[in-house]
Amino acid sequence: MPAPDLDADAGASYSHVVKGWWARSVSGTGVVVPDGEVDLMWSTCGKAWIAGPDTEPKLVSANAGEKVIGVRLRPGAVRAAFGQSTQDLTDCRVPLDQVVDGASGRRTTEQLAEAQSAVRVAEILMGVVAERSPDQWRPDPVVELTLESLRNQAGIPDHGMSERQHRRRFTEAVGYGPKFYARICRFDRFCQLSGRQIGATIAELAVLSGYFDQAHLGRDCLQLSGRTPAALVSNQPH
């Protein structure tokens, strides 16, 4: 399944803990590939859960006509709101009622069931994260700078700290180390370019995406999506 389009207009009261929200109608089976993100999600089948960052492709299924709404958390916000390290949620799907229990959990469940629109569901989910986070909490600026640098193919910036200390802070917030996150960024660039660079060969797309060569791209595609580069390119809308 392609990445959802994110509505970044999360509102001033939520933007420090949430990047934005998305909604998607789903049906049948599909594959979710790693994207380095944490989402708090709700489905029209009545379930709410936290989806941690993945390290491998995940096969998912849905009933016909099912709709899923999700809010995307900022790095480290899962610790601020739910008291859990992002690393502990890697490759996990955790029901919301396991981390939000008691009266608060019941109220959230009732509100979601009564919501009349995707926007209202997103507001409720964003409120769950914001209300449970300290007012003064903000994402770790060291992690934010590293994320931006890796997305821009600029490598890991010098933060004036040891590699071990930096990796610990990054993994705590993101779920895995910066080197694995860099792999996800390269894979995402390949997926994006394969939909725009019409007529480019796989080898050309590999170099443009930041891979050493086509073989390097092939290994990452299989590990992160379960598919070959050629299969991914043929599946892109042109």
The 8 nearest C-alpha neighbors of each residue, nearest first, counted from 0:
[[1, 30, 31, 29, 2, 32, 3, 28],
 [2, 0, 3, 31, 32, 30, 4, 190],
 [1, 3, 0, 4, 31, 34, 32, 5],
 [4, 2, 5, 21, 1, 23, 22, 0],
 [3, 5, 21, 2, 6, 22, 20, 23],
 [4, 6, 21, 20, 7, 19, 3, 18],
 [5, 7, 19, 20, 8, 21, 4, 9],
 [6, 8, 19, 9, 5, 18, 20, 14],
 [9, 7, 6, 10, 19, 20, 14, 18],
 [10, 8, 19, 7, 14, 13, 18, 11],
 [11, 9, 12, 13, 8, 14, 7, 19],
 [10, 12, 14, 13, 9, 15, 8, 17],
 [11, 13, 10, 14, 15, 129, 9, 126],
 [14, 12, 11, 10, 15, 16, 17, 129],
 [13, 15, 17, 11, 16, 9, 10, 18],
 [14, 16, 13, 17, 137, 12, 73, 138],
 [17, 15, 73, 14, 76, 13, 72, 129],
 [18, 16, 72, 14, 73, 19, 71, 13],
 [19, 17, 71, 73, 7, 72, 14, 9],
 [18, 20, 7, 9, 6, 17, 71, 70],
 [21, 19, 70, 6, 5, 69, 71, 121],
 [20, 22, 5, 69, 68, 6, 4, 3],
 [23, 21, 68, 67, 69, 117, 24, 20],
 [22, 24, 67, 66, 25, 68, 21, 3],
 [23, 25, 66, 65, 67, 64, 26, 22],
 [26, 24, 65, 66, 23, 61, 64, 27],
 [25, 27, 63, 61, 62, 64, 65, 28],
 [26, 28, 61, 60, 62, 63, 29, 25],
 [29, 27, 60, 59, 61, 26, 58, 30],
 [30, 28, 59, 0, 58, 60, 31, 27],
 [29, 31, 58, 0, 57, 59, 56, 32],
 [32, 30, 57, 0, 56, 58, 29, 33],
 [31, 33, 56, 224, 223, 30, 34, 57],
 [34, 32, 53, 54, 35, 55, 56, 223],
 [33, 35, 36, 183, 32, 52, 53, 187],
 [36, 34, 52, 33, 180, 53, 173, 37],
 [35, 37, 52, 34, 38, 51, 71, 72],
 [38, 36, 51, 52, 72, 50, 71, 39],
 [39, 37, 71, 50, 70, 49, 72, 40],
 [38, 40, 49, 70, 69, 48, 50, 71],
 [41, 39, 69, 48, 47, 68, 38, 49],
 [42, 40, 47, 68, 46, 67, 69, 48],
 [43, 41, 67, 44, 46, 45, 66, 68],
 [42, 44, 45, 66, 65, 67, 41, 46],
 [43, 45, 42, 46, 65, 66, 41, 62],
 [46, 44, 43, 42, 47, 112, 41, 111],
 [47, 45, 42, 41, 44, 48, 43, 94],
 [48, 46, 41, 95, 40, 94, 42, 45],
 [47, 49, 94, 95, 93, 40, 39, 50],
 [48, 50, 39, 93, 92, 38, 40, 51],
 [51, 49, 92, 38, 37, 91, 39, 48],
 [50, 52, 88, 37, 89, 91, 90, 92],
 [53, 51, 89, 35, 36, 37, 90, 174],
 [54, 52, 90, 33, 55, 89, 51, 35],
 [53, 55, 33, 90, 52, 223, 56, 89],
 [54, 56, 223, 53, 33, 222, 57, 32],
 [57, 55, 32, 224, 31, 223, 30, 33],
 [56, 58, 31, 30, 59, 55, 32, 53],
 [57, 59, 30, 29, 31, 56, 60, 28],
 [60, 58, 29, 28, 30, 57, 61, 31],
 [61, 59, 28, 27, 29, 58, 62, 26],
 [62, 60, 26, 27, 25, 28, 65, 63],
 [61, 63, 26, 65, 27, 64, 60, 25],
 [62, 64, 26, 65, 61, 27, 25, 24],
 [65, 63, 26, 62, 25, 66, 24, 61],
 [64, 66, 62, 25, 63, 24, 43, 26],
 [65, 67, 24, 43, 23, 42, 25, 64],
 [66, 68, 42, 23, 41, 22, 24, 43],
 [69, 67, 22, 41, 40, 21, 42, 23],
 [70, 68, 40, 21, 39, 20, 38, 41],
 [69, 71, 20, 39, 38, 19, 21, 72],
 [72, 70, 38, 18, 17, 19, 37, 20],
 [73, 71, 17, 37, 18, 38, 16, 76],
 [72, 74, 17, 16, 76, 18, 75, 71],
 [75, 73, 172, 173, 76, 138, 72, 77],
 [74, 76, 172, 77, 78, 138, 73, 85],
 [77, 75, 79, 78, 73, 74, 16, 80],
 [76, 78, 80, 75, 81, 79, 83, 85],
 [79, 77, 82, 83, 84, 76, 81, 80],
 [78, 80, 76, 132, 77, 82, 81, 75],
 [81, 79, 132, 131, 77, 128, 78, 76],
 [82, 80, 78, 77, 83, 79, 98, 131],
 [81, 83, 78, 79, 80, 77, 84, 98],
 [84, 82, 78, 81, 77, 85, 87, 88],
 [83, 85, 86, 78, 87, 171, 77, 82],
 [84, 86, 174, 88, 87, 172, 171, 173],
 [85, 87, 174, 84, 89, 88, 171, 170],
 [88, 86, 84, 85, 89, 83, 174, 91],
 [89, 87, 51, 91, 85, 86, 90, 52],
 [88, 90, 52, 51, 86, 91, 87, 174],
 [91, 89, 53, 51, 52, 88, 54, 92],
 [92, 90, 88, 51, 89, 50, 93, 52],
 [91, 93, 50, 49, 51, 48, 94, 90],
 [92, 94, 49, 48, 91, 95, 50, 97],
 [95, 93, 48, 96, 97, 47, 49, 92],
 [96, 94, 48, 97, 47, 98, 99, 93],
 [95, 97, 99, 100, 98, 94, 104, 47],
 [98, 96, 95, 94, 99, 100, 93, 48],
 [97, 99, 96, 95, 100, 81, 94, 93],
 [100, 98, 96, 104, 97, 95, 103, 101],
 [99, 101, 104, 96, 98, 103, 97, 102],
 [100, 102, 104, 103, 105, 99, 96, 106],
 [101, 103, 105, 104, 106, 100, 107, 99],
 [104, 102, 106, 101, 105, 107, 100, 99],
 [103, 105, 100, 99, 107, 101, 106, 102],
 [104, 106, 108, 102, 107, 103, 109, 101],
 [105, 107, 103, 109, 104, 108, 102, 110],
 [108, 106, 110, 104, 105, 109, 111, 103],
 [107, 109, 105, 111, 106, 110, 104, 112],
 [110, 108, 112, 106, 107, 111, 105, 113],
 [111, 109, 107, 113, 112, 108, 114, 106],
 [110, 112, 114, 108, 113, 109, 120, 107],
 [111, 113, 109, 110, 114, 108, 45, 43],
 [112, 114, 110, 111, 109, 115, 108, 120],
 [115, 113, 111, 112, 116, 119, 120, 110],
 [116, 114, 113, 119, 117, 120, 118, 112],
 [115, 117, 119, 118, 114, 120, 121, 113],
 [118, 116, 120, 119, 121, 68, 22, 115],
 [117, 119, 121, 116, 120, 122, 115, 123],
 [118, 120, 122, 116, 121, 117, 114, 123],
 [119, 121, 117, 123, 122, 118, 114, 111],
 [122, 120, 118, 124, 119, 123, 125, 117],
 [123, 121, 119, 125, 120, 124, 126, 118],
 [122, 124, 126, 120, 121, 125, 119, 127],
 [125, 123, 121, 127, 126, 122, 120, 128],
 [126, 124, 122, 128, 127, 123, 121, 129],
 [125, 127, 123, 129, 124, 128, 130, 122],
 [126, 128, 124, 125, 130, 129, 131, 123],
 [129, 127, 125, 126, 80, 131, 130, 132],
 [130, 128, 126, 132, 131, 127, 13, 125],
 [131, 129, 127, 132, 128, 126, 80, 133],
 [130, 132, 80, 129, 128, 127, 133, 81],
 [133, 131, 80, 79, 129, 130, 134, 128],
 [132, 134, 136, 135, 131, 79, 130, 80],
 [135, 133, 136, 132, 129, 130, 137, 131],
 [134, 136, 133, 137, 132, 15, 138, 79],
 [137, 135, 133, 134, 132, 138, 79, 15],
 [136, 138, 15, 135, 139, 16, 76, 140],
 [139, 137, 140, 74, 75, 73, 136, 143],
 [138, 140, 142, 141, 143, 137, 75, 74],
 [141, 139, 143, 142, 144, 138, 137, 145],
 [142, 140, 144, 139, 143, 145, 158, 169],
 [143, 141, 145, 139, 140, 144, 169, 146],
 [142, 144, 140, 146, 145, 141, 147, 139],
 [145, 143, 147, 141, 142, 146, 140, 148],
 [146, 144, 148, 142, 147, 143, 155, 149],
 [147, 145, 143, 149, 148, 144, 142, 150],
 [146, 148, 150, 144, 145, 149, 143, 151],
 [147, 149, 145, 153, 151, 146, 150, 154],
 [150, 148, 152, 146, 154, 151, 147, 153],
 [149, 151, 147, 148, 152, 184, 146, 181],
 [150, 152, 148, 149, 153, 147, 154, 184],
 [153, 151, 149, 150, 154, 148, 209, 181],
 [154, 152, 148, 151, 149, 155, 150, 156],
 [153, 155, 149, 152, 148, 156, 145, 151],
 [154, 156, 145, 148, 149, 157, 153, 177],
 [157, 155, 158, 154, 145, 148, 144, 153],
 [156, 158, 159, 155, 160, 145, 161, 162],
 [159, 157, 160, 156, 141, 165, 161, 155],
 [158, 160, 157, 161, 156, 165, 162, 164],
 [161, 159, 158, 164, 165, 162, 157, 163],
 [160, 162, 164, 163, 165, 159, 158, 166],
 [161, 163, 165, 164, 166, 160, 167, 158],
 [162, 164, 166, 161, 165, 167, 160, 168],
 [165, 163, 167, 161, 166, 162, 168, 160],
 [166, 164, 162, 168, 167, 163, 169, 161],
 [165, 167, 169, 163, 164, 168, 176, 170],
 [168, 166, 164, 170, 165, 169, 171, 163],
 [169, 167, 171, 165, 166, 170, 164, 172],
 [168, 170, 166, 172, 171, 167, 142, 173],
 [171, 169, 175, 174, 176, 173, 167, 172],
 [170, 172, 168, 169, 86, 84, 85, 174],
 [173, 171, 75, 74, 169, 170, 85, 174],
 [174, 172, 170, 74, 175, 169, 85, 171],
 [175, 173, 86, 85, 170, 89, 171, 172],
 [176, 174, 170, 173, 86, 179, 177, 180],
 [175, 177, 170, 178, 179, 166, 169, 180],
 [176, 178, 180, 179, 181, 175, 166, 169],
 [179, 177, 181, 180, 176, 182, 175, 155],
 [180, 178, 182, 181, 177, 176, 183, 175],
 [179, 181, 177, 183, 182, 178, 184, 176],
 [182, 180, 184, 178, 179, 183, 149, 177],
 [183, 181, 179, 185, 180, 184, 186, 178],
 [182, 184, 180, 186, 181, 185, 187, 34],
 [183, 185, 181, 187, 182, 186, 150, 188],
 [186, 184, 188, 182, 187, 183, 208, 209],
 [185, 187, 183, 189, 188, 184, 182, 190],
 [186, 188, 184, 190, 189, 185, 183, 191],
 [189, 187, 191, 185, 208, 186, 190, 192],
 [188, 190, 186, 192, 208, 187, 191, 193],
 [191, 189, 187, 193, 188, 192, 186, 194],
 [190, 192, 188, 189, 193, 194, 187, 195],
 [193, 191, 195, 189, 194, 196, 190, 188],
 [192, 194, 190, 191, 195, 196, 232, 189],
 [193, 195, 192, 235, 191, 196, 237, 236],
 [196, 194, 192, 193, 197, 191, 237, 190],
 [197, 195, 192, 193, 199, 194, 198, 204],
 [196, 198, 199, 195, 194, 193, 237, 192],
 [197, 199, 196, 200, 193, 195, 201, 203],
 [200, 198, 197, 196, 203, 204, 201, 193],
 [199, 201, 203, 202, 204, 198, 205, 197],
 [200, 202, 204, 203, 205, 199, 213, 228],
 [201, 203, 213, 205, 200, 204, 206, 212],
 [204, 202, 200, 205, 206, 201, 199, 207],
 [203, 205, 207, 201, 202, 206, 208, 200],
 [204, 206, 202, 208, 210, 203, 207, 213],
 [207, 205, 209, 210, 203, 208, 204, 212],
 [206, 208, 204, 205, 209, 203, 210, 189],
 [209, 207, 189, 205, 206, 188, 185, 210],
 [208, 210, 206, 207, 185, 205, 211, 152],
 [211, 209, 205, 206, 212, 208, 216, 215],
 [210, 212, 215, 206, 209, 213, 205, 216],
 [211, 213, 215, 210, 214, 205, 206, 216],
 [212, 214, 202, 216, 215, 205, 217, 201],
 [213, 215, 217, 216, 212, 218, 211, 202],
 [216, 214, 212, 218, 213, 217, 211, 210],
 [217, 215, 213, 219, 214, 218, 205, 210],
 [216, 218, 214, 220, 215, 219, 228, 227],
 [219, 217, 221, 215, 216, 220, 222, 214],
 [218, 220, 222, 216, 221, 217, 223, 215],
 [221, 219, 217, 223, 224, 222, 218, 227],
 [220, 222, 225, 226, 218, 219, 224, 223],
 [221, 223, 219, 220, 225, 224, 218, 55],
 [224, 222, 55, 220, 221, 56, 219, 225],
 [225, 223, 56, 226, 220, 221, 32, 222],
 [224, 226, 221, 222, 223, 56, 220, 227],
 [227, 225, 221, 224, 220, 230, 228, 231],
 [226, 228, 230, 229, 221, 220, 217, 231],
 [229, 227, 231, 230, 217, 220, 232, 226],
 [230, 228, 232, 227, 231, 233, 201, 226],
 [229, 231, 233, 227, 228, 232, 226, 234],
 [230, 232, 228, 234, 229, 233, 227, 235],
 [231, 233, 229, 235, 234, 230, 193, 228],
 [234, 232, 230, 231, 235, 229, 236, 228],
 [235, 233, 231, 232, 230, 236, 229, 194],
 [234, 236, 232, 194, 233, 237, 231, 193],
 [237, 235, 194, 234, 233, 232, 195, 193],
 [236, 235, 194, 197, 195, 234, 233, 193]]
